[in-house]
Amino acid sequence: MTAKQGCPSVPPEQGSEDDVEFTITSVQASVASAAIECWNCRANIDVICIYCESGNVSGEPLTQFTVSHIWGIDSALARQLERWPLFRQVQSVDEEGGCFANHCPHCGSVQEDLYLHSEPGDPFFDIPHAAPGTIKWTALAGQVRLSGDESFAV
């Protein structure tokens, strides 16, 4: 996978963080963690996503949504995500930054968001209705600002 295949909205090279327009903001965000099997080596691994109990997406208020295909995060969120070093930006063949993605600690394979968020049974498809104990929560401090695709169960 090149980064752009799984991340259709990768922006052109950005200057400083002040030049970036983040499309998603939330003061009620958490890291949601779930256990899955690596698609490549079949090892049991933990993957994460950003879950917002409430927030704004392109100026519109939303509740209970996840963010996938993340291509931009502010420095405050980047510092908080250092706790999960296997959730990092994927580099494409031409060395441009791509989306952030989970990586297997055993084989290094990218665990694509498409298979974590899109279908019933995926760990982050419908977090508000997930079986008890399947999601571990870590609250994020302050306001988070990022850019990616929001999704929520209807």
C-alpha positions in Angstrom: 0.0 0.0 0.0 1.3 3.5 -0.7 0.1 6.1 1.7 -2.1 7.8 -0.8 -4.1 4.7 -1.6 -5.5 4.5 1.9 -5.5 8.2 2.4 -7.3 10.0 -0.5 -7.1 13.4 1.0 -3.4 13.9 1.7 -2.7 17.6 1.4 0.2 19.1 -0.4 3.3 19.9 1.6 2.4 22.1 4.5 4.4 24.9 6.1 4.1 25.4 9.9 1.2 24.1 11.9 -0.3 27.7 11.7 -0.7 27.1 8.0 -2.8 24.0 8.4 -6.6 24.2 8.6 -7.7 21.3 10.8 -11.1 20.1 9.9 -11.9 18.3 13.2 -11.8 19.7 16.7 -12.9 18.2 20.0 -12.5 18.8 23.7 -14.1 15.4 24.5 -11.7 13.0 22.6 -10.1 9.7 23.7 -7.9 7.1 22.3 -9.9 3.9 21.8 -7.8 0.7 21.8 -8.9 -2.7 20.7 -7.2 -6.1 20.2 -7.2 -7.6 16.7 -5.2 -10.2 14.7 -2.6 -8.7 12.3 -3.7 -9.3 8.8 -0.2 -10.4 7.8 1.4 -12.4 10.6 -1.7 -13.3 12.5 -0.2 -12.1 15.8 -2.6 -10.6 18.4 -2.0 -6.9 18.5 -3.5 -3.7 19.8 -4.7 -0.9 17.5 -6.0 2.5 18.3 -8.2 5.2 16.9 -9.3 8.7 17.9 -12.9 8.7 19.2 -14.8 12.0 19.9 -17.8 12.0 22.2 -18.5 15.4 20.7 -16.7 17.8 18.4 -16.9 19.9 15.3 -16.2 18.7 11.7 -15.8 21.5 9.2 -17.7 23.7 11.6 -20.7 21.3 12.1 -21.3 19.8 15.5 -21.2 16.0 15.7 -21.4 13.5 18.5 -20.0 10.0 19.0 -17.7 9.6 16.0 -14.3 8.1 15.1 -11.6 9.6 12.9 -9.9 7.5 10.3 -7.5 8.2 7.5 -5.9 10.9 9.6 -3.5 13.0 7.6 -2.9 16.0 9.9 -2.6 16.4 13.7 -1.6 19.4 15.8 1.5 19.3 18.0 -0.4 18.9 21.2 -2.1 15.8 19.9 1.2 14.5 18.5 2.7 14.7 21.9 -0.1 12.8 23.5 0.0 10.1 20.8 3.7 9.4 21.5 2.5 6.8 24.0 1.4 4.7 21.0 4.5 4.7 18.8 3.0 2.0 16.5 0.4 4.5 15.4 2.5 6.6 13.0 2.5 8.2 9.6 2.9 5.9 6.7 5.6 7.0 4.2 4.8 6.6 0.5 7.3 5.5 -2.1 8.0 9.2 -3.1 8.6 10.0 0.6 5.6 12.3 1.0 3.9 12.0 4.3 0.7 10.0 4.3 -2.0 9.0 6.7 -1.4 7.9 10.2 -1.9 4.1 10.7 -1.4 1.3 13.2 1.6 -0.9 12.5 2.1 -4.5 13.7 4.9 -4.7 16.4 5.9 -8.2 15.1 6.0 -7.8 11.3 5.7 -4.1 10.8 2.6 -4.4 8.5 0.3 -1.4 8.2 -3.2 -2.2 9.7 -5.3 -0.2 7.3 -8.2 1.9 8.6 -10.5 0.5 6.0 -10.5 -2.8 7.9 -10.8 -1.2 11.3 -13.7 1.2 10.8 -15.8 0.3 7.8 -17.9 -2.9 8.4 -20.0 -4.3 11.2 -17.6 -6.5 13.2 -14.6 -4.1 12.7 -13.3 -3.0 16.1 -14.1 0.7 15.5 -17.2 0.5 13.4 -19.7 1.3 16.2 -17.9 2.1 19.4 -20.9 3.4 21.3 -22.5 -0.1 21.0 -19.3 -2.2 21.3 -19.4 -5.2 23.7 -18.3 -4.3 27.2 -14.6 -4.8 27.7 -13.7 -4.8 24.0 -12.5 -1.1 23.9 -9.9 0.4 26.3 -10.2 4.2 26.8 -7.5 6.8 27.4 -8.9 10.4 27.6 -7.0 13.0 25.7 -6.3 16.3 27.5 -7.5 19.6 26.2 -8.6 20.4 22.7 -7.5 18.1 19.9 -7.2 19.4 16.3 -6.8 17.0 13.4 -7.8 16.3 9.8 -9.1 13.0 8.5 -12.4 11.3 7.8 -15.1 11.2 10.5 -17.5 8.2 10.7 -20.3 7.2 13.0 -22.9 4.5 13.1 -26.4 5.5 11.9 
